[in-house]
């Protein structure tokens, strides 16, 4: 029988050797998550643990991890574990020149009400990026409307690049863009053209 620390060290070394391509990203993320959470227990709120490459946020039962990404900010290299009963996440990325990259959601979304746990909007003339986002463990809710993977606000007016994203088994949409470019007043077309 091997020492648990040796197993973790072997996992970390193996993850370091993996090239993060489109298909290997999730395997590396999962192995890194296992390596960084061995022997750790979270109590009272989301617990973040870390390794060189990824942070793991383990959300306790009935709790929610929240992250706001504003203009010029980055949120990257994070595995959010919502596998505890009633655990959820909430990411809102708005403004200009923001990036959400290498973010994985581990666990089934077990809530039944209508929710958009990842919401985004980019300011006119600016760019926002979502890259390597994984939310594919799904949701058991087969009743519409349920959960939406990524929701793009209707006041979105810039360029939103979504690359290498895996969203599966959502009872609503994987990605929904709500009439982008409309102001809150329903005035259309926009005064700028």
C-alpha positions, 0 to 999 in steps of 0.5 A: 500500500502506498502513502497517500502523499505519494499518490497525490505527488504522482497525480500532480506530476502527471497533470504537469505533463499533460498538454492542455488541448481541447480534449485533455483540458477536463482530464487535467482539471479533474486530476488536479482537483483530486490532487488538491482536495485530498484530506481537505474538508470545507466547513461554513462557506465555499472552501478554496484550495490550490495547486500551481495550476488550478484552484478548487472551490468546494461549495458546501451543501445549500451554499452558493459560490459567487464571482463578479468579473468586471472590466479588465478582470480575469477569472481563470484556472478554477474548478467549482465543485457543486456536488454537495446537495443544493450547492450552486454557483453564480458568475457574472461577467460584465463590462469591457475586456474581461476574461473567464478561462479554464473554469470547470463546474463539477457536479450536477445542478440539482436546483429546479427553479429557473436560473442563469448561473453564468451571466455575461455582457460586453460594453459597446466597442469592447471584447469579453472572452469565455474560454474552456468553460465546462458545465456538462454534468448537467441537471436532472430537471427535465421541466422547462425552463430550468437552468440555462448554461450561459445567459447573455444580457440584452444590454450586451453590445460588444463582442463576446468570444465563446471558445472551447465550451462544453455545456450539456443536459440543460433543461433550458438553453446551453447558451442564450443571448437575449436580443443583444444590443437592446437598451433597457427601454426597448428602443430599437434600433439603437440611436448609434445605428 
